[in-house]
Amino acid sequence: MPNLGGSVAAGKTTCKRKGQGYLKHLKRTVFYHYAKGIFLAALLSFAAFTTALSQAPKKPEAEPKPPSKESKPAAKPAFELTVKARPILNISLKAEKAKLSEVAQDLSKRLKTPVFLGPQRQNELISIEFSELTLEPALQLMSPTVYVDYEIDTGSNKPPKPLGIFFYDANQGEPPPTAVVTGSSQSMLVEGHTEDGVEPETEEDKKKAKENPLRVSYKNSALTVTAKKQPLPLVLLKIGEELNIPVDIQNENRTIVDAEISKLPVEDVIRQLSPNVRLYMRADLTRAERRALRLVLAEPPKTTQ
């Protein structure tokens, strides 16, 4: 009997242990299937999201914006003007249907000289191209009718200084002599011989005329001066009378002139007489003519010690 009881107890213990092992195994199996189910569900969800993302319609690409107006290159100017002072004054111009008024305005700014236009030239368009021409040939290409007023300093080796440029209409006529050359005073020449301007008739009168210490004549754009120990102001006044231009004596210099100059341009004659004279002249480029406008005997420049 005791043996029987002992074996029964051992059998119960073994059965209990087996039951506990089975429960542990069952728990692991359930957990494995549960984890596997969660992984499969997550995998299916990711696959569904990927498929939906791949099937979603793509957004259209943004169309390129047209370039703004500010990004456009600047319009090419209608003309290009270049003015150089060295080695001598020269001008270059390239114009394609450019307004003459705009070209003249730029030219005036660069030369520091006023430029005047005739009424018909205000809206005129020009197309022209030239390079490194001196002032007058350049102006002749820009306009068929051109006048230029100059100031000439006889005591300087500098070229004549342009005071005004006139691009006039063909039928407009010549600018007035005082358009840019003005003066507040004018000297007068008073002589006692009433027969001046009358050709001498007798041999004696001709001899006296030849013996005259001051003789001035102007013919064919050439000036002749014969002065035998004559004061400079008197010589200039006589020249002004012959040329029919005003003379302004600002300097009471009594320099004595003893010279005989024959058939030279007015500018060359005045340069030989004195370095203190300012001569104003007008160049008519259309007719290739030059004439004097005014004479000024100025004070000599002050020298510094």
C-alpha positions as CSV (number, residue, x, y, z in Angstrom):
1,M,0.0,0.0,0.0
2,P,2.7,2.5,0.8
3,N,4.3,1.8,-2.4
4,L,1.1,2.4,-4.2
5,G,0.7,5.7,-2.5
6,G,4.2,6.8,-3.4
7,S,3.9,6.1,-7.0
8,V,0.6,8.0,-7.3
9,A,2.2,11.1,-5.8
10,A,5.1,11.0,-8.3
11,G,2.7,10.6,-11.2
12,K,0.9,13.8,-10.1
13,T,4.1,15.7,-9.9
14,T,5.1,14.7,-13.4
15,C,1.7,15.6,-14.8
16,K,1.9,19.0,-13.2
17,R,5.3,19.8,-14.7
18,K,4.2,18.7,-18.1
19,G,1.2,20.9,-17.8
20,Q,3.3,23.9,-16.9
21,G,5.7,23.3,-19.9
22,Y,2.7,23.0,-22.2
23,L,1.3,26.3,-21.0
24,K,4.7,28.1,-21.6
25,H,4.9,26.6,-25.0
26,L,1.4,27.6,-25.8
27,K,2.1,31.2,-24.7
28,R,5.2,31.4,-26.9
29,T,3.2,30.1,-29.8
30,V,0.4,32.6,-29.3
31,F,2.9,35.4,-29.0
32,Y,4.7,34.3,-32.1
33,H,1.5,34.3,-34.1
34,Y,0.4,37.6,-32.7
35,A,3.7,39.2,-33.5
36,K,3.7,37.7,-37.0
37,G,0.2,39.1,-37.5
38,I,1.2,42.5,-36.5
39,F,4.3,42.5,-38.8
40,L,2.1,41.2,-41.7
41,A,-0.5,44.0,-41.1
42,A,2.3,46.6,-41.0
43,L,3.8,45.2,-44.1
44,L,0.5,45.3,-45.9
45,S,-0.2,48.8,-44.7
46,F,3.2,50.0,-46.0
47,A,2.6,48.3,-49.4
48,A,-0.8,49.9,-49.7
49,F,0.7,53.3,-48.9
50,T,3.4,52.9,-51.4
51,T,0.9,51.8,-54.1
52,A,-1.3,54.7,-53.3
53,L,1.6,57.1,-53.4
54,S,2.8,55.8,-56.8
55,Q,-0.7,56.0,-58.2
56,A,-1.3,59.6,-57.0
57,P,-1.5,62.1,-59.8
58,K,1.7,64.2,-60.2
59,K,1.5,67.9,-59.8
60,P,2.1,69.8,-63.1
61,E,5.5,71.5,-63.2
62,A,5.4,75.2,-62.9
63,E,5.6,76.9,-66.3
64,P,8.7,79.1,-66.8
65,K,7.9,82.7,-66.1
66,P,8.5,85.1,-69.0
67,P,11.4,87.4,-68.5
68,S,10.5,90.7,-66.8
69,K,10.7,93.9,-68.8
70,E,13.5,95.0,-66.5
71,S,15.7,92.2,-67.6
72,K,15.6,93.2,-71.3
73,P,18.8,94.6,-72.7
74,A,18.9,98.4,-73.0
75,A,17.9,99.8,-76.3
76,K,20.9,100.6,-78.5
77,P,21.4,104.4,-78.8
78,A,20.7,106.0,-82.2
79,F,24.1,107.6,-82.3
80,E,27.6,107.4,-80.9
81,L,29.6,110.7,-80.7
82,T,33.2,111.0,-79.7
83,V,35.1,114.3,-79.3
84,K,38.9,114.3,-78.7
85,A,41.1,117.3,-78.0
86,R,44.5,115.6,-78.6
87,P,46.6,115.8,-80.6
88,I,44.1,118.2,-82.3
89,L,40.4,118.6,-82.0
90,N,38.7,115.7,-83.9
91,I,35.2,114.3,-84.0
92,S,33.8,110.8,-84.7
93,L,30.1,110.1,-85.3
94,K,28.0,107.1,-86.1
95,A,24.3,107.8,-86.4
96,E,21.4,105.7,-87.7
97,K,18.2,107.8,-88.1
98,A,19.2,109.9,-85.1
99,K,17.6,113.3,-84.4
100,L,19.9,116.1,-85.3
101,S,18.7,118.0,-82.3
102,E,19.9,115.3,-80.0
103,V,23.3,115.0,-81.7
104,A,23.7,118.8,-81.6
105,Q,22.9,118.8,-77.9
106,D,25.5,116.2,-77.2
107,L,28.0,118.0,-79.5
108,S,27.4,121.3,-77.7
109,K,28.0,119.7,-74.3
110,R,31.3,118.1,-75.4
111,L,32.6,121.2,-77.1
112,K,31.2,123.6,-74.5
113,T,29.9,125.7,-77.4
114,P,26.3,126.6,-78.1
115,V,24.8,124.9,-81.2
116,F,21.9,126.6,-83.0
117,L,19.4,124.8,-85.3
118,G,17.1,126.2,-87.9
119,P,13.4,125.5,-87.6
120,Q,13.5,122.8,-90.3
121,R,16.4,121.1,-88.7
122,Q,14.8,120.5,-85.3
123,N,13.1,117.2,-86.1
124,E,15.5,116.1,-88.9
125,L,16.9,112.6,-88.8
126,I,20.4,111.9,-90.0
127,S,22.3,108.7,-90.8
128,I,26.0,109.2,-91.1
129,E,29.3,107.7,-90.1
130,F,32.8,109.3,-90.1
131,S,35.9,109.0,-87.9
132,E,38.4,111.4,-86.5
133,L,37.7,114.5,-88.6
134,T,38.6,118.0,-87.6
135,L,35.9,120.4,-86.6
136,E,34.9,122.0,-89.9
137,P,34.9,118.9,-92.2
138,A,32.8,117.1,-89.5
139,L,30.3,119.9,-89.3
140,Q,30.0,120.0,-93.1
141,L,29.0,116.3,-93.2
142,M,26.4,116.9,-90.5
143,S,24.7,119.8,-92.2
144,P,24.7,121.4,-95.7
145,T,24.5,125.0,-94.2
146,V,26.9,125.7,-91.4
147,Y,28.3,128.9,-89.8
148,V,31.0,128.9,-87.1
149,D,31.9,132.0,-85.1
150,Y,35.5,132.0,-83.6
151,E,37.6,134.0,-81.2
152,I,41.3,134.3,-82.1
153,D,43.8,135.4,-79.5
154,T,46.8,136.8,-81.4
155,G,49.0,136.3,-78.4
156,S,48.4,132.6,-78.2
157,N,49.4,129.7,-80.4
158,K,46.2,127.9,-79.7
159,P,43.8,127.3,-82.6
160,P,40.7,129.6,-82.9
161,K,38.1,128.9,-80.2
162,P,34.6,128.2,-81.5
163,L,32.0,130.4,-79.8
164,G,28.9,129.3,-81.7
165,I,27.9,126.7,-84.3
166,F,24.9,127.3,-86.6
167,F,23.1,124.4,-88.4
168,Y,20.8,126.6,-90.4
169,D,18.1,125.9,-93.0
170,A,19.1,126.4,-96.7
171,N,16.9,129.5,-97.1
172,Q,17.3,130.9,-93.6
173,G,20.1,133.3,-94.3
174,E,23.1,134.2,-92.2
175,P,23.0,134.6,-88.4
176,P,23.3,138.2,-87.2
177,P,26.9,139.3,-86.5
178,T,26.1,139.7,-82.8
179,A,24.5,136.3,-82.3
180,V,27.4,135.2,-80.0
181,V,29.9,138.0,-80.5
182,T,28.8,141.0,-78.5
183,G,30.5,144.1,-77.1
184,S,29.4,147.0,-75.0
185,S,31.7,149.6,-76.5
186,Q,33.0,150.7,-79.8
187,S,35.7,153.2,-80.8
188,M,35.3,155.7,-83.6
189,L,37.9,156.9,-86.1
190,V,37.6,160.5,-87.0
191,E,39.7,161.9,-89.8
192,G,39.9,165.4,-91.2
193,H,40.0,164.6,-94.9
194,T,36.5,164.6,-96.5
195,E,37.7,163.2,-99.8
196,D,38.6,159.8,-98.3
197,G,37.2,157.0,-100.4
198,V,37.5,159.0,-103.6
199,E,40.2,157.9,-106.0
200,P,42.9,160.6,-106.5
201,E,42.6,162.2,-110.0
202,T,45.8,164.2,-110.4
203,E,49.3,163.0,-110.2
204,E,49.9,165.2,-107.2
205,D,47.0,163.6,-105.4
206,K,48.2,160.2,-106.3
207,K,51.7,161.1,-105.0
208,K,50.2,162.4,-101.7
209,A,48.2,159.2,-101.3
210,K,51.3,157.1,-101.7
211,E,53.0,159.2,-99.2
212,N,50.2,158.7,-96.7
213,P,51.8,157.1,-93.6
214,L,48.7,154.8,-93.1
215,R,47.1,153.0,-95.9
216,V,44.7,150.0,-95.6
217,S,42.9,148.2,-98.4
218,Y,40.8,145.0,-98.5
219,K,40.2,143.2,-101.8
220,N,39.4,139.6,-102.7
221,S,39.5,138.5,-99.0
222,A,43.1,139.8,-98.7
223,L,44.2,142.7,-96.4
224,T,47.0,145.1,-97.2
225,V,48.4,147.5,-94.5
226,T,51.1,150.1,-94.9
227,A,51.9,151.9,-91.6
228,K,54.8,154.2,-91.1
229,K,55.3,154.9,-87.4
230,Q,51.6,154.9,-86.6
231,P,50.1,154.2,-83.2
232,L,48.5,150.8,-83.0
233,P,45.0,151.9,-82.0
234,L,44.9,154.2,-85.0
235,V,45.9,151.3,-87.3
236,L,43.3,149.0,-85.9
237,L,40.6,151.6,-86.2
238,K,41.6,152.1,-89.8
239,I,41.4,148.4,-90.4
240,G,37.9,148.3,-88.8
241,E,36.8,151.1,-91.0
242,E,38.0,149.2,-94.1
243,L,36.4,146.0,-93.0
244,N,33.2,147.7,-91.8
245,I,33.4,146.1,-88.4
246,P,33.3,147.5,-84.8
247,V,36.7,148.1,-83.0
248,D,36.9,148.2,-79.2
249,I,40.0,149.9,-77.9
250,Q,40.3,148.8,-74.3
251,N,44.1,149.4,-74.0
252,E,45.5,152.8,-74.5
253,N,48.8,151.3,-75.5
254,R,50.7,153.7,-77.8
255,T,52.7,151.0,-79.5
256,I,54.1,152.4,-82.7
257,V,53.6,150.3,-85.9
258,D,56.0,150.5,-88.7
259,A,55.1,147.7,-91.1
260,E,54.2,147.0,-94.7
261,I,52.0,143.9,-95.0
262,S,50.6,143.0,-98.4
263,K,47.6,140.8,-99.4
264,L,47.3,138.4,-96.5
265,P,44.3,137.0,-94.7
266,V,42.9,139.2,-92.0
267,E,44.0,136.9,-89.2
268,D,47.6,136.8,-90.4
269,V,47.8,140.6,-90.6
270,I,46.4,141.1,-87.1
271,R,48.8,138.6,-85.6
272,Q,51.7,140.5,-87.1
273,L,50.5,143.8,-85.7
274,S,50.1,142.9,-82.0
275,P,49.8,140.0,-79.5
276,N,47.2,141.8,-77.5
277,V,44.3,141.8,-80.1
278,R,41.3,139.5,-80.0
279,L,39.8,139.0,-83.4
280,Y,36.4,137.6,-83.9
281,M,35.6,135.9,-87.2
282,R,32.8,134.0,-88.9
283,A,33.4,131.0,-91.2
284,D,30.8,130.3,-93.8
285,L,31.5,126.6,-94.5
286,T,28.9,126.4,-97.2
287,R,30.5,129.1,-99.3
288,A,34.1,128.6,-98.0
289,E,34.3,132.2,-96.9
290,R,35.6,133.9,-93.8
291,R,35.0,137.4,-92.6
292,A,35.9,139.5,-89.5
293,L,33.1,140.4,-87.0
294,R,34.9,142.5,-84.4
295,L,38.3,143.7,-83.2
296,V,39.3,144.2,-79.5
297,L,42.6,145.7,-78.4
298,A,42.8,144.2,-74.9
299,E,45.0,144.9,-71.9
300,P,48.2,142.8,-72.0
301,P,48.1,139.9,-69.6
302,K,49.7,140.6,-66.2
303,T,52.9,138.8,-65.5
304,T,53.6,137.3,-62.1
305,Q,56.9,137.6,-60.4
